[in-house]
Amino acid sequence: MSDKKLHRSLKNRHIQLIALGGAVGTGLFLGTGSAIFLAGPAVLAGYAIVGFLAFLIMRQLGEMMTQEPNAGSFSYFAHKYWGDFAGFLAGWNYWILYVMVSISELTAVAAYMQFWFPELPTWISALAFFIVINVINFSTVKVFGEVEFWFSIIKISAIIAMIIFGLYILFINTSLVPDVSVKNLWEDPAGAKSGFFANGLYGLVMAAPIILFSFGGLELVGIAAAEADEPQKTIPKATNQALFRILVFYIGTIAVLLSLYHWSNLTRESSPFTMIFTDIGFKHVAGILNFVILTAALSVFNSGVYATSRMLFGLSYQGNAPQIFSRLNIRGIPIIAMGLAGTLTFMVVPLNYFLPHWSEAFKQAMSIVVAALVINWAMISLAHLFFRKNRDKAGVKTLFPAILYPFGNYLCLVFVIFVLIVMATPDFGMFYSVIAVPVWIVFVYLLYTVFKKGQRA
């Protein structure tokens, strides 16, 4: 073991694809079904609005990470410029969130494998992929970056292929699919106008939290900044380009798919990608899409292993986690920090063995934890406000200023409150998730006081 710094081995192409792949995950392939069901074609406007707000938050995080590319991402800035507890809350909230997400995605991977191997026990798939992804992360950060690069390439290539194929049907060979038309975005198959806002503004409002969750993972570029070889160059570039590409992929893909197949035929639970291509007669595409979705889930799990270890590493440097987690091996990997998250995530294997149907109960538990994503966005905007106030007072001109500061920060915070209100409504059905937010913050504060007393003892 050594106490050397993290290795700056991530190249520009790694950072670009990590930033892009962080948001183009299972949220796009699976979560869009619920959003379309609620908002209808107006879901396109929803992705544009939330995407712009996500861009503001990315720019806020990008300004901080470009100026001071440190381990711990926004937790580091909350700790340094806001306060010790703020750093503790930001870091541990992010850590436990990604541990839970890792367990969820590994469970999903096991389920996707049953598409080809129906009799394969889920615990075997979970164990196999747990070992593979952790071996990748235990090697070097460059290997992680390379694997994540190719995971992202697969996802993005599939999306581009679907857009091109959809446009081919839409504008060149309409005979392949009945009733294919761009008019499906504002008319029903019978020709009666149902409108772009088919479910009204209320439907779009109800879809907002789901759309926000689709963009979860954008902050991963902040974690990776500490190991980028040229952070002052790569972080601004990744920040500016990633969101534009994501909006193109989300809006472009959904617009094409809803032109091929009227949105009212979709169900809330199904993946619109698989359902649309199967129903229009391209059933062989379902297997390909299952592979892409499997890759997306593995990518999220791979990022989760990376993010939890680096966040815990950063917390230990702040003094907000035991110092043992700041230890690195000779390859610059925080192996002990990785081991803690890995130990918790490994519980997915015995759970799948002894309780094969436990995942349904876990989905309900995840609905409470999912509000942690909202806390992440709020913490980034608040930490940035304190960061800029400090830098402006010191007369420091930052290298990559966030746009619309400070109005953009307050706009993002208002949106976070708005999302929590929507989640608490009876129609959305996540009241307990919203109640869990203040309860969770109080619980973390109690842990913080106990931990600090232990340090002083």
ZATORKE-195735 format. One line per 5 residues: for each residue x, y, z of C-alpha. Coordinates in steps of 0.1 Angstrom, whole numbers, plus 5000, padded with zeros to 4 digits. Layout:
N
X/Y/Z | ...
END
This chain:
457
5000/5000/5000 | 5010/5036/4995 | 4996/5071/5001 | 5004/5084/4967 | 4979/5104/4947
4954/5090/4922 | 4970/5084/4888 | 4960/5108/4861 | 4956/5082/4833 | 4922/5091/4818
4925/5106/4783 | 4902/5130/4766 | 4883/5103/4748 | 4878/5084/4781 | 4864/5115/4798
4842/5124/4768 | 4826/5089/4768 | 4824/5086/4806 | 4804/5119/4806 | 4782/5108/4778
4777/5072/4789 | 4769/5083/4824 | 4735/5095/4814 | 4728/5073/4784 | 4720/5042/4804
4690/5021/4815 | 4671/5053/4822 | 4669/5059/4784 | 4662/5024/4773 | 4637/5015/4801
4626/5047/4819 | 4613/5065/4789 | 4583/5042/4787 | 4568/5057/4819 | 4576/5092/4808
4559/5088/4774 | 4529/5071/4791 | 4525/5102/4813 | 4533/5130/4790 | 4526/5117/4755
4546/5134/4727 | 4552/5164/4750 | 4578/5142/4767 | 4602/5157/4740 | 4597/5191/4756
4603/5176/4790 | 4636/5162/4780 | 4646/5195/4765 | 4637/5215/4796 | 4652/5191/4821
4682/5186/4798 | 4689/5224/4799 | 4687/5224/4837 | 4710/5194/4838 | 4734/5214/4816
4734/5242/4841 | 4743/5218/4869 | 4770/5203/4847 | 4785/5237/4841 | 4784/5245/4878
4802/5212/4886 | 4825/5217/4856 | 4836/5251/4868 | 4846/5238/4902 | 4863/5206/4889
4882/5226/4862 | 4895/5250/4888 | 4904/5223/4914 | 4903/5188/4900 | 4902/5169/4933
4889/5135/4945 | 4855/5137/4960 | 4839/5159/4933 | 4811/5181/4947 | 4816/5166/4982
4851/5182/4982 | 4837/5216/4974 | 4808/5214/4998 | 4834/5205/5025 | 4859/5232/5016
4836/5261/5008 | 4804/5254/5027 | 4811/5233/5058 | 4823/5200/5072 | 4788/5185/5075
4779/5196/5040 | 4808/5176/5026 | 4799/5147/5048 | 4763/5147/5036 | 4771/5152/4999
4797/5124/4999 | 4779/5098/5019 | 4746/5105/5002 | 4763/5099/4968 | 4781/5068/4981
4751/5050/4995 | 4731/5060/4964 | 4756/5043/4941 | 4759/5012/4963 | 4721/5008/4960
4722/5015/4922 | 4750/4990/4918 | 4729/4963/4935 | 4699/4972/4914 | 4718/4971/4881
4736/4939/4889 | 4701/4924/4896 | 4689/4937/4863 | 4719/4922/4845 | 4710/4888/4859
4674/4892/4847 | 4685/4903/4812 | 4707/4872/4809 | 4675/4851/4812 | 4663/4865/4779
4688/4840/4763 | 4692/4815/4791 | 4657/4812/4808 | 4669/4784/4831 | 4701/4802/4843
4698/4811/4880 | 4701/4848/4886 | 4727/4844/4913 | 4752/4828/4889 | 4749/4857/4864
4752/4882/4893 | 4783/4865/4907 | 4800/4862/4873 | 4795/4899/4864 | 4803/4910/4899
4837/4893/4896 | 4844/4906/4861 | 4836/4943/4868 | 4855/4943/4901 | 4886/4928/4884
4884/4955/4858 | 4883/4982/4885 | 4910/4965/4906 | 4935/4967/4878 | 4941/5004/4868
4920/5034/4862 | 4930/5033/4825 | 4915/4999/4822 | 4883/5012/4838 | 4883/5041/4814
4889/5018/4784 | 4861/4994/4793 | 4837/5023/4800 | 4847/5039/4767 | 4836/5007/4748
4805/5002/4768 | 4795/5038/4758 | 4804/5031/4722 | 4781/5001/4721 | 4752/5021/4736
4757/5052/4714 | 4762/5031/4682 | 4729/5013/4689 | 4711/5046/4694 | 4725/5061/4662
4717/5029/4643 | 4681/5031/4656 | 4678/5068/4646 | 4691/5061/4611 | 4670/5030/4606
4639/5049/4619 | 4646/5078/4595 | 4650/5053/4566 | 4615/5039/4573 | 4600/5073/4580
4612/5091/4548 | 4624/5065/4523 | 4606/5032/4528 | 4573/5039/4546 | 4558/5006/4533
4577/4987/4559 | 4555/5001/4587 | 4518/5009/4586 | 4507/5044/4596 | 4543/5057/4599
4543/5095/4600 | 4557/5125/4618 | 4521/5134/4624 | 4520/5107/4650 | 4535/5133/4673
4503/5153/4672 | 4476/5131/4657 | 4462/5096/4665 | 4461/5068/4638 | 4425/5077/4629
4435/5112/4620 | 4418/5130/4649 | 4441/5156/4664 | 4450/5146/4699 | 4477/5174/4702
4513/5174/4711 | 4503/5179/4748 | 4479/5149/4745 | 4478/5145/4783 | 4479/5182/4790
4504/5202/4810 | 4497/5180/4840 | 4510/5149/4822 | 4542/5167/4814 | 4545/5178/4851
4540/5142/4863 | 4568/5130/4839 | 4593/5155/4852 | 4608/5133/4880 | 4612/5104/4857
4629/5125/4831 | 4652/5139/4858 | 4662/5104/4869 | 4671/5096/4833 | 4698/5122/4835
4712/5107/4867 | 4749/5099/4862 | 4760/5132/4846 | 4779/5140/4877 | 4802/5111/4871
4825/5133/4850 | 4832/5153/4882 | 4844/5121/4899 | 4866/5112/4869 | 4882/5147/4868
4906/5138/4896 | 4922/5111/4873 | 4921/5130/4840 | 4955/5137/4825 | 4945/5172/4813
4915/5183/4835 | 4916/5220/4825 | 4912/5209/4789 | 4891/5178/4790 | 4865/5188/4817
4852/5219/4798 | 4851/5200/4766 | 4833/5170/4781 | 4808/5193/4799 | 4799/5214/4768
4797/5185/4744 | 4781/5158/4764 | 4748/5174/4771 | 4743/5185/4735 | 4749/5149/4724
4726/5135/4751 | 4697/5158/4741 | 4702/5148/4705 | 4701/5111/4715 | 4672/5114/4738
4650/5138/4718 | 4661/5125/4684 | 4656/5088/4693 | 4622/5094/4710 | 4609/5116/4682
4618/5090/4656 | 4603/5061/4675 | 4571/5080/4682 | 4568/5088/4645 | 4571/5051/4637
4546/5040/4663 | 4518/5060/4680 | 4526/5067/4716 | 4492/5056/4728 | 4500/5020/4720
4529/5019/4745 | 4526/5006/4780 | 4540/5021/4812 | 4562/4991/4821 | 4577/4981/4788
4608/4993/4771 | 4595/5015/4742 | 4625/5004/4721 | 4619/4967/4724 | 4581/4970/4721
4581/4993/4691 | 4605/4973/4670 | 4588/4940/4680 | 4553/4952/4672 | 4562/4967/4638
4575/4934/4627 | 4613/4934/4636 | 4612/4908/4663 | 4649/4899/4658 | 4658/4934/4669
4646/4925/4704 | 4676/4903/4710 | 4700/4930/4699 | 4683/4956/4721 | 4685/4932/4751
4722/4930/4745 | 4724/4968/4744 | 4703/4972/4776 | 4725/4946/4793 | 4756/4966/4783
4740/4998/4796 | 4733/4981/4830 | 4769/4968/4831 | 4781/5003/4823 | 4762/5017/4852
4775/4990/4876 | 4811/4996/4863 | 4807/5033/4869 | 4791/5026/4903 | 4822/5005/4915
4844/5034/4903 | 4824/5062/4917 | 4819/5047/4952 | 4856/5040/4957 | 4867/5075/4946
4840/5092/4966 | 4850/5073/4998 | 4886/5080/4990 | 4878/5117/4988 | 4857/5116/5021
4887/5101/5039 | 4909/5130/5027 | 4884/5154/5041 | 4884/5137/5074 | 4848/5126/5069
4856/5089/5066 | 4883/5067/5083 | 4918/5074/5070 | 4923/5038/5059 | 4901/5045/5029
4926/5070/5016 | 4952/5042/5011 | 4962/5033/4975 | 4979/5003/4960 | 5008/5006/4937
4985/5010/4907 | 4968/5041/4923 | 4936/5022/4932 | 4918/5029/4965 | 4915/4992/4971
4902/4993/5006 | 4875/5019/4997 | 4866/4997/4968 | 4864/4967/4991 | 4838/4982/5014
4813/4990/4986 | 4821/4956/4970 | 4813/4938/5002 | 4779/4954/5004 | 4772/4950/4967
4782/4913/4969 | 4751/4907/4990 | 4732/4906/4958 | 4746/4871/4952 | 4733/4853/4983
4700/4873/4981 | 4694/4860/4945 | 4703/4825/4957 | 4682/4823/4989 | 4655/4848/4979
4651/4846/4941 | 4621/4870/4941 | 4637/4895/4965 | 4642/4920/4936 | 4606/4930/4936
4608/4941/4973 | 4641/4958/4965 | 4625/4979/4938 | 4601/4993/4964 | 4630/5001/4987
4648/5018/4958 | 4618/5041/4954 | 4627/5056/4989 | 4664/5060/4980 | 4658/5074/4946
4653/5109/4962 | 4690/5109/4968 | 4694/5118/4932 | 4675/5150/4939 | 4698/5157/4969
4728/5153/4946 | 4716/5180/4922 | 4707/5204/4951 | 4741/5198/4967 | 4760/5206/4935
4742/5239/4930 | 4745/5249/4966 | 4782/5240/4968 | 4788/5260/4936 | 4771/5291/4952
4795/5289/4982 | 4825/5282/4959 | 4818/5312/4937 | 4811/5335/4966 | 4846/5325/4980
4864/5329/4947 | 4847/5362/4939 | 4856/5376/4973 | 4892/5365/4968 | 4893/5382/4933
4899/5349/4915 | 4887/5346/4880 | 4878/5310/4873 | 4889/5291/4842 | 4855/5278/4831
4827/5300/4846 | 4792/5285/4849 | 4766/5302/4827 | 4737/5321/4843 | 4753/5323/4877
4737/5328/4902 | 4703/5328/4886 | 4709/5293/4871 | 4717/5279/4906 | 4685/5292/4920
4665/5280/4890 | 4679/5245/4895 | 4671/5246/4932 | 4635/5257/4925 | 4633/5228/4900
4645/5203/4927 | 4618/5215/4951 | 4592/5213/4923 | 4602/5177/4916 | 4599/5168/4952
4564/5183/4953 | 4554/5163/4922 | 4568/5131/4937 | 4547/5137/4968 | 4514/5139/4949
4490/5109/4951 | 4491/5105/4913 | 4529/5100/4913 | 4529/5078/4944 | 4563/5085/4959
4552/5104/4990 | 4574/5082/5012 | 4604/5089/4991 | 4599/5127/4997 | 4594/5121/5034
4626/5101/5034 | 4647/5131/5023 | 4646/5151/5057 | 4646/5118/5076 | 4678/5107/5057
4695/5141/5063 | 4688/5139/5100 | 4701/5103/5101 | 4733/5113/5083 | 4737/5142/5107
4735/5118/5137 | 4761/5096/5120 | 4782/5127/5115 | 4781/5137/5152 | 4789/5102/5163
4818/5100/5138 | 4833/5133/5149 | 4830/5124/5186 | 4849/5092/5178 | 4877/5112/5160
4881/5135/5191 | 4881/5106/5216
END
